[in-house]
Amino acid sequence: MPRDSWNNSSKNTVPLQLPATYLKPVKRNTITHEFNPTQPEILLPQEHDDHLLDASKLMHQGIQQQQAGELIAAMKSLQQSLEMFQAVGDLQKQAQVLSFLGLVTYTAGDYKSTISYSHQCLSLIKDTSDLAVQMQALSHLGNAYRHLNDHKKATEFLEKCLEITQQLQDRRSQVAALNNLGLVYKALGNFTQAIEYQQQSLEIVRELKDNWGEEQVLKNLGNAWYALDNYPTAIAYYEQCVVLARSLKNVRSASQVLKNLGNACYALGDYAKAIKYYEERLQLAREIGDKRSEEQSLGSLGVACEALGDYTKAISYYEERLLLARTIKDRRSEEQALASLRVACYALGDYAKAMQYQQGTSANS
């Protein structure tokens, strides 16, 4: 089916199956528009029609499953709900379900299906005043097109979404639209415009006292300033972000930002501070059993110690990285660790030890 034109007839609305490769939510910097279960449009209807009641229950169930990260179950519930609303010709409810299917597939990283569902949604409500659902569908389209590198379409849909958030005076959705537009402009290399949008987003999200949203926007602002090589400003945003991430127990986000902080400090030549942040990341990685982040942190610590001229400490970190790389059977990281160890040993004048690493063996093995 073409992506940009949809038949309003229910029989031509084909539910898309979520592939097995999309079982888990994909992490990204987007802020998504989600239905709020307390909003009137998704409360269970008062109609006595059992068919409509069952369809609405399935929709509500799908929403709860998506929020719990149960994406396959959410797809099944929502597709069943869609078919039931199609059978009775309830276009408004079909549009709501299609918008939410767009969110589920976006959450899963299936951007082509997101575009399909969202276009179908818009085709059903284009002549109605249901601005809230239009806003959600436009948001999903803009975000999906950004991930597919179609930045022109991403900008077009997100700007329409922003207009509706302003029309509805929906501040929370305005935060998302501004943040996501900023991500598109960052992808285009227009960092000044990206920062302008995300700064507006930050001001609103702070007024709302939304700590989760603020943490995401702070991270994105840090990333934009980092891309401009303005490391001091990037560090200022990242440090605020880490404080929030820790308070929210968002450990994985804190780990990611600590890596960025270490890299920014390293770029400024503040190797001691870089080591501090890399060590914090290493500790977090070990606490949550994240072997990949642990391996990366050990490598970063070795590089920073070398920059300080502390080759003995660098070798200690590289040796730990080598052992971990072998444990997780990561051949590429193992080779990188061996190369780093050879360089550090040559710098110390320990040529015998360097030769051991040249042969691919650990001095401690």
C-alpha contacts under 8 A as a table, 3 or more apart, distances in Angstrom:
res1	aa1	res2	aa2	distance
2	P	5	S	6.07
2	P	6	W	7.57
3	R	6	W	7.56
3	R	115	I	7.24
3	R	116	S	6.05
3	R	119	H	7.04
4	D	119	H	6.64
5	S	119	H	7.47
5	S	123	S	7.63
6	W	119	H	7.07
6	W	120	Q	5.71
6	W	123	S	6.14
7	N	10	S	7.95
7	N	12	N	6.27
7	N	13	T	7.40
7	N	120	Q	7.85
7	N	123	S	7.49
8	N	12	N	7.43
8	N	13	T	7.65
8	N	120	Q	7.78
8	N	123	S	6.59
8	N	124	L	5.94
9	S	12	N	5.60
9	S	13	T	6.98
10	S	13	T	5.27
10	S	86	Q	5.25
10	S	87	A	7.58
10	S	89	G	7.40
11	K	14	V	7.43
11	K	86	Q	7.79
13	T	120	Q	7.43
15	P	79	Q	6.27
16	L	113	S	6.83
17	Q	75	M	7.79
18	L	22	Y	6.61
18	L	72	I	6.99
18	L	75	M	7.23
18	L	105	T	7.29
18	L	110	D	7.79
19	P	22	Y	5.69
19	P	23	L	7.77
20	A	23	L	5.90
22	Y	25	P	7.52
22	Y	108	A	5.18
22	Y	109	G	6.70
22	Y	110	D	7.02
23	L	71	L	6.51
23	L	72	I	6.56
23	L	108	A	6.77
24	K	69	G	7.30
24	K	71	L	7.10
24	K	108	A	6.02
25	P	69	G	6.67
25	P	71	L	7.63
25	P	107	T	5.23
25	P	108	A	4.74
25	P	109	G	7.28
26	V	107	T	5.95
26	V	108	A	5.60
26	V	109	G	5.87
29	N	216	Q	6.69
29	N	220	N	6.99
30	T	143	N	7.31
30	T	176	A	7.62
30	T	179	N	7.32
30	T	180	N	5.82
30	T	183	L	7.67
31	I	176	A	5.03
31	I	177	A	7.89
31	I	179	N	7.06
31	I	180	N	6.72
31	I	213	G	7.52
31	I	216	Q	7.77
32	T	103	L	7.75
32	T	139	S	7.38
32	T	140	H	7.42
32	T	176	A	6.44
33	H	103	L	7.96
33	H	136	Q	5.62
33	H	139	S	6.84
33	H	140	H	7.67
33	H	173	S	6.48
33	H	176	A	7.04
34	E	100	F	7.62
34	E	103	L	7.42
34	E	136	Q	7.25
35	F	39	Q	7.53
35	F	63	I	7.82
35	F	100	F	7.65
36	N	39	Q	5.47
37	P	42	I	6.42
37	P	43	L	7.19
37	P	60	H	7.67
37	P	63	I	7.88
38	T	42	I	7.60
38	T	43	L	7.12
39	Q	42	I	6.23
39	Q	43	L	6.87
40	P	43	L	5.30
42	I	56	S	7.52
42	I	59	M	8.00
42	I	60	H	6.89
43	L	60	H	7.91
44	L	53	L	6.87
44	L	56	S	5.92
44	L	57	K	6.68
44	L	60	H	7.88
45	P	52	L	7.75
45	P	53	L	6.47
45	P	56	S	7.22
47	E	50	D	7.94
47	E	52	L	7.35
47	E	53	L	7.09
48	H	53	L	7.42
49	D	52	L	5.53
49	D	53	L	6.28
50	D	53	L	4.94
50	D	54	D	6.01
51	H	54	D	5.25
51	H	55	A	6.18
51	H	84	M	7.13
52	L	55	A	5.03
52	L	56	S	6.10
52	L	84	M	7.50
52	L	85	F	7.05
53	L	56	S	5.20
53	L	57	K	6.16
54	D	57	K	5.04
54	D	58	L	6.23
54	D	81	S	7.85
55	A	58	L	5.16
55	A	59	M	6.30
55	A	80	Q	7.53
55	A	81	S	4.61
55	A	82	L	7.50
55	A	84	M	5.75
55	A	85	F	6.48
56	S	59	M	4.97
56	S	60	H	6.13
56	S	81	S	6.86
57	K	60	H	5.11
57	K	61	Q	6.03
58	L	61	Q	4.92
58	L	62	G	6.06
58	L	77	S	5.37
58	L	78	L	6.39
58	L	80	Q	7.17
58	L	81	S	5.39
59	M	62	G	5.06
59	M	63	I	6.29
59	M	77	S	6.54
59	M	78	L	5.38
59	M	81	S	5.63
59	M	97	V	6.66
60	H	63	I	5.14
60	H	64	Q	6.39
61	Q	64	Q	5.17
61	Q	65	Q	6.18
61	Q	74	A	7.40
61	Q	77	S	6.71
62	G	65	Q	5.02
62	G	66	Q	6.13
62	G	73	A	7.17
62	G	74	A	4.21
62	G	75	M	6.90
62	G	76	K	7.69
62	G	77	S	5.03
62	G	78	L	5.32
63	I	66	Q	5.18
63	I	67	Q	6.29
63	I	74	A	6.74
63	I	78	L	7.99
63	I	100	F	7.46
64	Q	67	Q	5.14
64	Q	68	A	6.25
64	Q	74	A	7.77
65	Q	68	A	5.01
65	Q	69	G	6.28
65	Q	70	E	5.02
65	Q	71	L	6.70
65	Q	73	A	6.53
65	Q	74	A	5.04
66	Q	69	G	5.02
66	Q	70	E	5.46
66	Q	71	L	5.41
66	Q	74	A	5.39
66	Q	104	V	6.42
67	Q	70	E	7.50
70	E	73	A	5.59
70	E	74	A	6.09
71	L	74	A	4.89
71	L	75	M	6.09
71	L	104	V	6.43
71	L	108	A	7.28
72	I	75	M	5.14
72	I	76	K	6.37
73	A	76	K	5.16
73	A	77	S	6.25
74	A	77	S	5.21
74	A	78	L	6.02
74	A	104	V	7.44
75	M	78	L	5.23
75	M	79	Q	5.94
75	M	101	L	6.80
75	M	104	V	7.11
76	K	79	Q	5.29
76	K	80	Q	6.20
77	S	80	Q	5.28
77	S	81	S	6.17
78	L	81	S	4.91
78	L	82	L	6.03
78	L	97	V	6.31
78	L	100	F	7.91
78	L	101	L	6.81
79	Q	82	L	4.95
79	Q	83	E	6.27
79	Q	97	V	7.99
79	Q	101	L	7.95
80	Q	83	E	5.24
80	Q	84	M	6.39
81	S	84	M	5.20
81	S	85	F	6.27
81	S	97	V	7.36
82	L	85	F	5.19
82	L	86	Q	6.06
82	L	93	K	7.95
82	L	94	Q	5.69
82	L	97	V	6.11
82	L	98	L	7.41
83	E	86	Q	4.99
83	E	87	A	6.20
84	M	87	A	5.07
84	M	88	V	6.72
85	F	88	V	5.39
85	F	89	G	6.01
85	F	90	D	5.35
85	F	91	L	7.46
85	F	93	K	6.51
85	F	94	Q	5.83
86	Q	89	G	4.85
86	Q	90	D	6.31
86	Q	91	L	7.36
86	Q	94	Q	6.63
90	D	93	K	5.66
90	D	94	Q	6.25
91	L	94	Q	4.94
91	L	95	A	6.13
91	L	124	L	6.26
91	L	125	I	7.66
92	Q	95	A	5.19
92	Q	96	Q	6.46
92	Q	124	L	7.45
92	Q	125	I	7.06
93	K	96	Q	5.02
93	K	97	V	6.26
94	Q	97	V	5.21
94	Q	98	L	6.08
94	Q	121	C	7.47
94	Q	124	L	7.89
95	A	98	L	5.05
95	A	99	S	6.10
95	A	120	Q	7.65
95	A	121	C	4.58
95	A	122	L	7.30
95	A	124	L	6.14
95	A	125	I	6.84
95	A	133	V	7.33
96	Q	99	S	5.21
96	Q	100	F	6.35
96	Q	121	C	7.35
96	Q	133	V	6.35
97	V	100	F	5.09
97	V	101	L	6.13
98	L	101	L	4.93
98	L	102	G	6.19
98	L	117	Y	5.42
98	L	118	S	6.46
98	L	120	Q	7.02
98	L	121	C	5.36
99	S	102	G	5.00
99	S	103	L	6.52
99	S	117	Y	6.63
99	S	118	S	5.64
99	S	121	C	5.90
99	S	133	V	6.88
99	S	136	Q	6.64
99	S	137	A	5.41
100	F	103	L	4.94
100	F	104	V	6.26
101	L	104	V	5.02
101	L	105	T	6.18
101	L	114	T	7.26
101	L	117	Y	6.44
102	G	105	T	5.37
102	G	106	Y	6.04
102	G	113	S	7.05
102	G	114	T	4.26
102	G	115	I	7.03
102	G	116	S	7.77
102	G	117	Y	5.25
102	G	118	S	5.57
102	G	137	A	7.29
102	G	140	H	6.45
103	L	106	Y	4.96
103	L	107	T	5.98
103	L	114	T	6.82
103	L	140	H	6.43
104	V	107	T	5.07
104	V	108	A	6.29
104	V	114	T	7.90
105	T	108	A	4.94
105	T	109	G	6.19
105	T	110	D	5.08
105	T	111	Y	6.66
105	T	113	S	6.26
105	T	114	T	5.37
106	Y	109	G	5.02
106	Y	110	D	5.65
106	Y	111	Y	5.57
106	Y	113	S	7.89
106	Y	114	T	5.53
106	Y	140	H	7.13
106	Y	144	A	6.77
107	T	110	D	7.70
110	D	113	S	5.67
110	D	114	T	6.43
111	Y	114	T	4.84
111	Y	115	I	6.28
111	Y	144	A	5.04
111	Y	145	Y	7.48
111	Y	147	H	7.38
111	Y	148	L	7.36
112	K	115	I	5.17
112	K	116	S	6.29
112	K	144	A	7.45
113	S	116	S	4.87
113	S	117	Y	6.13
114	T	117	Y	5.37
114	T	118	S	6.01
114	T	140	H	6.82
114	T	141	L	6.93
114	T	144	A	6.64
115	I	118	S	5.18
115	I	119	H	6.03
115	I	140	H	7.44
115	I	141	L	5.51
115	I	144	A	6.65
115	I	145	Y	7.76
116	S	119	H	5.43
116	S	120	Q	6.33
117	Y	120	Q	5.14
117	Y	121	C	6.16
118	S	121	C	4.92
118	S	122	L	6.26
118	S	137	A	5.02
118	S	138	L	7.30
118	S	140	H	6.86
118	S	141	L	6.35
119	H	122	L	5.13
119	H	123	S	6.17
119	H	137	A	7.55
119	H	141	L	7.85
120	Q	123	S	5.14
120	Q	124	L	6.54
121	C	124	L	5.42
121	C	125	I	6.72
121	C	134	Q	7.86
121	C	137	A	6.83
122	L	125	I	5.30
122	L	126	K	5.56
122	L	134	Q	6.29
122	L	137	A	6.80
123	S	126	K	5.52
124	L	127	D	7.81
125	I	128	T	5.10
125	I	129	S	7.63
125	I	130	D	6.75
125	I	134	Q	7.34
126	K	134	Q	7.97
130	D	133	V	5.93
130	D	134	Q	6.49
131	L	134	Q	4.93
131	L	135	M	5.97
131	L	164	I	6.82
131	L	168	L	7.91
132	A	135	M	5.15
132	A	136	Q	6.44
132	A	164	I	7.94
133	V	136	Q	5.08
133	V	137	A	6.20
134	Q	137	A	5.20
134	Q	138	L	6.04
134	Q	161	C	7.79
135	M	138	L	5.19
135	M	139	S	6.14
135	M	160	K	7.85
135	M	161	C	5.00
135	M	162	L	7.95
135	M	164	I	6.16
135	M	165	T	7.09
136	Q	139	S	5.11
136	Q	140	H	6.31
136	Q	161	C	7.56
137	A	140	H	5.16
137	A	141	L	6.20
138	L	141	L	5.07
138	L	142	G	6.13
138	L	157	F	5.30
138	L	158	L	6.33
138	L	160	K	7.04
138	L	161	C	5.49
139	S	142	G	5.18
139	S	143	N	6.16
139	S	157	F	6.77
139	S	158	L	5.71
139	S	161	C	5.89
139	S	177	A	7.05
140	H	143	N	5.23
140	H	144	A	6.00
141	L	144	A	5.16
141	L	145	Y	6.06
141	L	154	A	6.93
141	L	157	F	6.45
141	L	158	L	7.84
142	G	145	Y	5.30
142	G	146	R	6.23
142	G	153	K	6.75
142	G	154	A	3.94
142	G	155	T	6.52
142	G	156	E	7.37
142	G	157	F	4.98
142	G	158	L	5.09
143	N	146	R	5.15
143	N	147	H	6.56
143	N	154	A	6.38
143	N	158	L	7.74
143	N	180	N	7.04
144	A	147	H	5.29
144	A	148	L	6.43
144	A	154	A	7.47
145	Y	148	L	4.92
145	Y	149	N	6.18
145	Y	150	D	5.15
145	Y	151	H	6.60
145	Y	153	K	6.38
145	Y	154	A	5.01
146	R	149	N	4.97
146	R	150	D	5.68
146	R	151	H	5.44
146	R	153	K	7.97
146	R	154	A	5.29
146	R	184	V	6.21
147	H	150	D	7.61
150	D	153	K	5.78
150	D	154	A	6.25
151	H	154	A	4.80
151	H	155	T	5.98
151	H	184	V	6.36
151	H	187	A	7.91
151	H	188	L	7.25
152	K	155	T	5.34
152	K	156	E	6.27
153	K	156	E	4.95
153	K	157	F	6.19
154	A	157	F	5.48
154	A	158	L	6.08
154	A	184	V	7.03
155	T	158	L	5.23
155	T	159	E	5.91
155	T	181	L	6.58
155	T	184	V	6.76
156	E	159	E	5.42
156	E	160	K	6.44
157	F	160	K	5.16
157	F	161	C	6.16
158	L	161	C	4.78
158	L	162	L	6.07
158	L	177	A	6.28
158	L	180	N	7.46
158	L	181	L	6.26
159	E	162	L	4.98
159	E	163	E	6.30
159	E	177	A	7.73
159	E	181	L	7.44
160	K	163	E	5.14
160	K	164	I	6.50
161	C	164	I	5.27
161	C	165	T	6.36
161	C	177	A	6.59
162	L	165	T	5.08
162	L	166	Q	6.30
162	L	174	Q	6.15
162	L	177	A	5.37
162	L	178	L	7.00
163	E	166	Q	5.22
163	E	167	Q	6.15
164	I	167	Q	4.81
164	I	168	L	6.01
165	T	168	L	5.18
165	T	169	Q	5.76
165	T	170	D	5.06
165	T	171	R	7.03
165	T	173	S	5.98
165	T	174	Q	5.30
165	T	177	A	7.89
166	Q	169	Q	4.76
166	Q	170	D	6.45
166	Q	171	R	7.65
166	Q	174	Q	6.83
167	Q	170	D	7.80
170	D	173	S	5.56
170	D	174	Q	6.15
171	R	174	Q	4.85
171	R	175	V	6.32
171	R	204	I	6.96
171	R	208	L	7.99
172	R	175	V	5.27
172	R	176	A	6.82
172	R	204	I	7.93
172	R	205	V	7.22
172	R	208	L	7.61
173	S	176	A	5.09
173	S	177	A	6.24
174	Q	177	A	5.07
174	Q	178	L	6.05
174	Q	201	S	7.32
175	V	178	L	5.39
175	V	179	N	6.08
175	V	200	Q	7.89
175	V	201	S	4.66
175	V	202	L	7.42
175	V	204	I	6.38
175	V	205	V	6.18
176	A	179	N	5.16
176	A	180	N	5.99
176	A	201	S	7.38
177	A	180	N	5.21
177	A	181	L	6.07
178	L	181	L	5.19
178	L	182	G	6.20
178	L	197	Y	5.20
178	L	198	Q	5.98
178	L	200	Q	7.02
178	L	201	S	5.46
179	N	182	G	5.07
179	N	183	L	6.49
179	N	197	Y	6.35
179	N	198	Q	4.95
179	N	201	S	5.80
179	N	217	V	6.62
180	N	183	L	4.98
180	N	184	V	6.51
181	L	184	V	5.12
181	L	185	Y	6.39
181	L	194	A	7.09
181	L	197	Y	6.78
182	G	185	Y	5.21
182	G	186	K	6.11
182	G	193	Q	6.91
182	G	194	A	3.85
182	G	195	I	6.48
182	G	196	E	7.55
182	G	197	Y	5.24
182	G	198	Q	5.60
183	L	186	K	5.01
183	L	187	A	6.18
183	L	194	A	6.39
183	L	220	N	7.70
184	V	187	A	5.06
184	V	188	L	6.33
184	V	194	A	7.46
185	Y	188	L	4.89
185	Y	189	G	6.28
185	Y	190	N	5.11
185	Y	191	F	6.47
185	Y	193	Q	6.34
185	Y	194	A	5.01
186	K	189	G	4.99
186	K	190	N	5.44
186	K	191	F	5.07
186	K	193	Q	7.83
186	K	194	A	5.35
186	K	224	A	6.67
187	A	190	N	7.52
190	N	193	Q	5.68
190	N	194	A	6.31
191	F	194	A	4.83
191	F	195	I	6.02
191	F	224	A	6.00
191	F	225	W	7.64
191	F	227	A	7.58
191	F	228	L	7.04
192	T	195	I	5.25
192	T	196	E	6.27
193	Q	196	E	5.02
193	Q	197	Y	6.37
194	A	197	Y	5.41
194	A	198	Q	6.24
194	A	224	A	7.15
195	I	198	Q	5.09
195	I	199	Q	5.81
195	I	221	L	6.26
195	I	224	A	6.52
195	I	225	W	7.75
196	E	199	Q	5.22
196	E	200	Q	6.41
197	Y	200	Q	5.25
197	Y	201	S	6.29
198	Q	201	S	4.73
198	Q	202	L	6.06
198	Q	217	V	6.56
198	Q	220	N	7.58
198	Q	221	L	6.47
199	Q	202	L	4.99
199	Q	203	E	6.36
199	Q	221	L	7.46
200	Q	203	E	5.27
200	Q	204	I	6.52
201	S	204	I	5.36
201	S	205	V	6.11
201	S	217	V	7.15
202	L	205	V	5.16
202	L	206	R	6.10
202	L	214	E	6.27
202	L	217	V	6.11
202	L	218	L	7.25
203	E	206	R	5.38
203	E	207	E	6.44
204	I	207	E	5.04
204	I	208	L	6.33
205	V	208	L	5.01
205	V	209	K	6.18
205	V	210	D	5.66
205	V	211	N	7.84
205	V	213	G	6.43
205	V	214	E	5.78
206	R	209	K	4.82
206	R	210	D	6.37
206	R	211	N	7.65
206	R	214	E	6.56
207	E	210	D	7.93
210	D	213	G	5.44
210	D	214	E	6.05
211	N	214	E	4.93
211	N	215	E	6.03
211	N	244	L	6.98
211	N	248	L	7.91
212	W	215	E	5.29
212	W	216	Q	6.61
212	W	248	L	7.52
213	G	216	Q	5.25
213	G	217	V	6.31
214	E	217	V	5.14
214	E	218	L	6.00
214	E	241	C	7.97
215	E	218	L	5.23
215	E	219	K	6.30
215	E	241	C	5.18
215	E	242	V	7.95
215	E	244	L	5.99
215	E	245	A	6.45
216	Q	219	K	5.20
216	Q	220	N	6.34
216	Q	241	C	7.70
217	V	220	N	5.05
217	V	221	L	6.11
218	L	221	L	5.10
218	L	222	G	6.13
218	L	237	Y	5.57
218	L	238	Y	6.69
218	L	240	Q	7.21
218	L	241	C	5.56
219	K	222	G	5.07
219	K	223	N	6.21
219	K	237	Y	6.82
219	K	238	Y	5.98
219	K	241	C	6.01
219	K	257	V	7.17
220	N	223	N	4.97
220	N	224	A	6.23
221	L	224	A	5.09
221	L	225	W	6.27
221	L	234	A	7.25
221	L	237	Y	6.69
222	G	225	W	5.29
222	G	226	Y	6.01
222	G	233	T	7.26
222	G	234	A	4.21
222	G	235	I	6.79
222	G	236	A	7.67
222	G	237	Y	5.09
222	G	238	Y	5.53
223	N	226	Y	4.97
223	N	227	A	6.16
223	N	234	A	6.72
224	A	227	A	5.11
224	A	228	L	6.56
224	A	234	A	7.63
225	W	228	L	5.03
225	W	229	D	6.49
225	W	230	N	5.33
225	W	231	Y	6.84
225	W	233	T	6.40
225	W	234	A	5.02
226	Y	229	D	4.97
226	Y	230	N	5.56
226	Y	231	Y	5.53
226	Y	233	T	7.90
226	Y	234	A	5.28
226	Y	264	A	7.29
227	A	230	N	7.47
230	N	233	T	5.82
230	N	234	A	6.28
231	Y	234	A	4.89
231	Y	235	I	5.92
231	Y	264	A	5.47
231	Y	265	C	7.37
231	Y	267	A	7.50
231	Y	268	L	6.96
232	P	235	I	5.12
232	P	236	A	6.33
232	P	264	A	7.85
233	T	236	A	5.05
233	T	237	Y	6.52
234	A	237	Y	5.35
234	A	238	Y	6.10
234	A	264	A	7.49
235	I	238	Y	4.97
235	I	239	E	5.92
235	I	261	L	5.95
235	I	264	A	6.67
235	I	265	C	7.67
236	A	239	E	5.35
236	A	240	Q	6.54
237	Y	240	Q	5.27
237	Y	241	C	6.17
238	Y	241	C	4.86
238	Y	242	V	6.15
238	Y	257	V	6.24
238	Y	258	L	7.81
238	Y	260	N	7.64
238	Y	261	L	6.42
239	E	242	V	5.22
239	E	243	V	6.45
239	E	261	L	7.52
240	Q	243	V	5.33
240	Q	244	L	6.49
241	C	244	L	5.21
241	C	245	A	6.04
241	C	254	A	7.71
241	C	257	V	7.48
242	V	245	A	4.93
242	V	246	R	6.06
242	V	253	S	7.93
242	V	254	A	5.25
242	V	257	V	6.49
242	V	258	L	7.13
243	V	246	R	5.35
243	V	247	S	6.29
244	L	247	S	5.05
244	L	248	L	6.13
245	A	248	L	5.11
245	A	249	K	6.09
245	A	250	N	4.93
245	A	251	V	6.74
245	A	253	S	6.42
245	A	254	A	5.37
246	R	249	K	4.89
246	R	250	N	5.94
246	R	251	V	6.44
246	R	254	A	6.40
247	S	250	N	7.62
250	N	253	S	5.60
250	N	254	A	6.29
251	V	254	A	5.00
251	V	255	S	6.11
251	V	284	L	7.13
252	R	255	S	5.02
252	R	256	Q	6.33
253	S	256	Q	5.12
253	S	257	V	6.28
254	A	257	V	5.22
254	A	258	L	6.03
254	A	281	R	7.94
255	S	258	L	5.15
255	S	259	K	6.41
255	S	281	R	5.23
255	S	284	L	6.55
255	S	285	A	7.16
255	S	293	S	7.89
256	Q	259	K	5.30
256	Q	260	N	6.60
256	Q	281	R	7.99
257	V	260	N	4.92
257	V	261	L	6.07
258	L	261	L	4.90
258	L	262	G	6.11
258	L	277	Y	5.58
258	L	278	Y	6.68
258	L	280	E	7.21
258	L	281	R	5.79
259	K	262	G	5.16
259	K	263	N	6.22
259	K	277	Y	7.02
259	K	278	Y	6.28
259	K	281	R	6.68
259	K	297	S	7.70
260	N	263	N	5.05
260	N	264	A	6.09
261	L	264	A	5.12
261	L	265	C	6.16
261	L	274	A	7.09
261	L	277	Y	6.52
262	G	265	C	5.21
262	G	266	Y	6.06
262	G	273	K	7.19
262	G	274	A	4.10
262	G	275	I	6.78
262	G	276	K	7.64
262	G	277	Y	5.17
262	G	278	Y	5.72
263	N	266	Y	4.98
263	N	267	A	6.13
263	N	274	A	6.69
264	A	267	A	5.05
264	A	268	L	6.40
264	A	274	A	7.67
265	C	268	L	5.07
265	C	269	G	6.35
265	C	270	D	5.14
265	C	271	Y	6.56
265	C	273	K	6.32
265	C	274	A	5.05
266	Y	269	G	5.00
266	Y	270	D	5.51
266	Y	271	Y	5.28
266	Y	273	K	7.90
266	Y	274	A	5.45
266	Y	304	A	7.18
267	A	270	D	7.52
270	D	273	K	5.61
270	D	274	A	6.30
271	Y	274	A	4.86
271	Y	275	I	6.12
271	Y	304	A	5.72
271	Y	305	C	7.56
271	Y	307	A	6.92
271	Y	308	L	6.66
272	A	275	I	5.16
272	A	276	K	6.43
272	A	304	A	7.79
272	A	308	L	7.85
273	K	276	K	4.96
273	K	277	Y	6.50
274	A	277	Y	5.32
274	A	278	Y	6.16
274	A	304	A	7.01
275	I	278	Y	5.03
275	I	279	E	5.96
275	I	301	L	5.92
275	I	304	A	6.28
275	I	305	C	7.51
276	K	279	E	5.24
276	K	280	E	6.35
277	Y	280	E	5.03
277	Y	281	R	6.25
278	Y	281	R	5.02
278	Y	282	L	6.12
278	Y	297	S	5.76
278	Y	298	L	8.00
278	Y	300	S	6.84
278	Y	301	L	6.17
279	E	282	L	4.92
279	E	283	Q	6.21
279	E	297	S	7.29
279	E	301	L	7.32
280	E	283	Q	5.17
280	E	284	L	6.32
281	R	284	L	5.09
281	R	285	A	6.05
281	R	293	S	7.74
281	R	294	E	7.73
281	R	297	S	6.62
282	L	285	A	5.09
282	L	286	R	6.27
282	L	293	S	7.21
282	L	294	E	5.34
282	L	297	S	5.45
282	L	298	L	7.14
283	Q	286	R	5.25
283	Q	287	E	6.22
284	L	287	E	4.98
284	L	288	I	6.39
285	A	288	I	5.46
285	A	289	G	5.83
285	A	290	D	4.85
285	A	291	K	6.87
285	A	293	S	5.74
285	A	294	E	5.24
286	R	289	G	4.93
286	R	290	D	6.28
286	R	291	K	7.37
286	R	294	E	6.50
287	E	290	D	7.87
290	D	293	S	5.59
290	D	294	E	6.21
291	K	294	E	4.91
291	K	295	E	6.05
291	K	324	L	7.81
291	K	328	I	7.80
292	R	295	E	5.17
292	R	296	Q	6.25
293	S	296	Q	5.04
293	S	297	S	5.98
294	E	297	S	5.12
294	E	298	L	6.25
295	E	298	L	5.30
295	E	299	G	6.44
295	E	321	R	5.49
295	E	324	L	6.58
295	E	325	A	6.95
296	Q	299	G	5.18
296	Q	300	S	6.23
296	Q	321	R	7.99
297	S	300	S	5.04
297	S	301	L	6.05
298	L	301	L	5.11
298	L	302	G	6.22
298	L	317	Y	5.40
298	L	318	Y	6.55
298	L	320	E	7.03
298	L	321	R	5.61
299	G	302	G	5.15
299	G	303	V	6.40
299	G	317	Y	6.85
299	G	318	Y	6.13
299	G	321	R	6.39
299	G	337	A	7.40
300	S	303	V	5.16
300	S	304	A	6.21
301	L	304	A	5.13
301	L	305	C	6.07
301	L	314	A	7.01
301	L	317	Y	6.61
302	G	305	C	5.18
302	G	306	E	6.20
302	G	313	K	7.21
302	G	314	A	4.08
302	G	315	I	6.80
302	G	316	S	7.77
302	G	317	Y	5.30
302	G	318	Y	5.85
303	V	306	E	5.11
303	V	307	A	6.31
303	V	314	A	6.78
304	A	307	A	5.00
304	A	308	L	6.53
304	A	314	A	7.78
305	C	308	L	5.09
305	C	309	G	6.33
305	C	310	D	5.18
305	C	311	Y	6.58
305	C	313	K	6.44
305	C	314	A	5.16
306	E	309	G	4.83
306	E	310	D	5.42
306	E	311	Y	5.33
306	E	314	A	5.77
306	E	344	A	7.45
307	A	310	D	7.51
310	D	313	K	5.63
310	D	314	A	6.30
311	Y	314	A	4.80
311	Y	315	I	6.00
311	Y	344	A	5.81
311	Y	345	C	7.61
311	Y	347	A	7.42
311	Y	348	L	6.75
312	T	315	I	5.21
312	T	316	S	6.42
312	T	348	L	8.00
313	K	316	S	5.02
313	K	317	Y	6.47
314	A	317	Y	5.24
314	A	318	Y	6.16
314	A	344	A	7.29
315	I	318	Y	4.99
315	I	319	E	5.94
315	I	341	L	5.98
315	I	344	A	6.48
315	I	345	C	7.54
316	S	319	E	5.19
316	S	320	E	6.41
317	Y	320	E	5.12
317	Y	321	R	6.21
318	Y	321	R	4.89
318	Y	322	L	6.08
318	Y	337	A	5.69
318	Y	338	L	7.84
318	Y	340	S	6.90
318	Y	341	L	6.22
319	E	322	L	5.01
319	E	323	L	6.35
319	E	337	A	7.32
319	E	341	L	7.38
319	E	362	S	7.48
320	E	323	L	5.26
320	E	324	L	6.21
321	R	324	L	5.11
321	R	325	A	5.98
321	R	334	E	7.68
321	R	337	A	6.39
322	L	325	A	5.12
322	L	326	R	6.29
322	L	333	S	7.46
322	L	334	E	5.35
322	L	337	A	5.35
322	L	338	L	6.91
322	L	362	S	7.98
323	L	326	R	5.22
323	L	327	T	6.21
324	L	327	T	4.88
324	L	328	I	6.26
325	A	328	I	5.32
325	A	329	K	5.83
325	A	330	D	5.08
325	A	331	R	7.03
325	A	333	S	5.78
325	A	334	E	5.19
326	R	329	K	4.74
326	R	330	D	6.19
326	R	331	R	7.23
326	R	334	E	6.36
327	T	330	D	7.84
330	D	333	S	5.55
330	D	334	E	6.18
331	R	334	E	4.96
331	R	335	E	6.21
332	R	335	E	5.23
332	R	336	Q	6.31
333	S	336	Q	4.98
333	S	337	A	6.08
334	E	337	A	5.14
334	E	338	L	6.24
335	E	338	L	5.11
335	E	339	A	6.19
336	Q	339	A	5.10
336	Q	340	S	6.18
337	A	340	S	5.08
337	A	341	L	6.11
338	L	341	L	5.04
338	L	342	R	6.24
338	L	357	Y	5.66
338	L	358	Q	7.28
338	L	360	G	6.72
339	A	342	R	5.19
339	A	343	V	6.42
339	A	357	Y	7.56
339	A	358	Q	7.71
340	S	343	V	5.26
340	S	344	A	6.20
341	L	344	A	5.16
341	L	345	C	6.03
341	L	354	A	7.05
341	L	357	Y	6.70
342	R	345	C	5.22
342	R	346	Y	6.18
342	R	353	K	7.83
342	R	354	A	4.64
342	R	355	M	7.41
342	R	357	Y	5.85
342	R	358	Q	6.60
343	V	346	Y	5.22
343	V	347	A	6.23
343	V	354	A	7.52
344	A	347	A	5.04
344	A	348	L	6.41
345	C	348	L	5.07
345	C	349	G	6.16
345	C	350	D	5.12
345	C	351	Y	6.50
345	C	353	K	6.55
345	C	354	A	5.24
346	Y	349	G	4.83
346	Y	350	D	5.74
346	Y	351	Y	5.72
346	Y	354	A	6.21
347	A	350	D	7.64
350	D	353	K	5.61
350	D	354	A	6.32
351	Y	354	A	4.81
351	Y	355	M	6.13
352	A	355	M	5.17
352	A	356	Q	6.61
353	K	356	Q	5.10
353	K	357	Y	6.64
353	K	363	A	6.61
354	A	357	Y	5.25
354	A	358	Q	6.17
355	M	358	Q	4.71
355	M	359	Q	6.30
356	Q	359	Q	5.22
356	Q	360	G	6.57
356	Q	361	T	5.56
356	Q	362	S	6.67
356	Q	363	A	6.44
357	Y	360	G	4.84
357	Y	361	T	5.21
357	Y	362	S	6.04
357	Y	363	A	7.31
358	Q	361	T	7.50
361	T	365	S	6.95
362	S	365	S	5.10
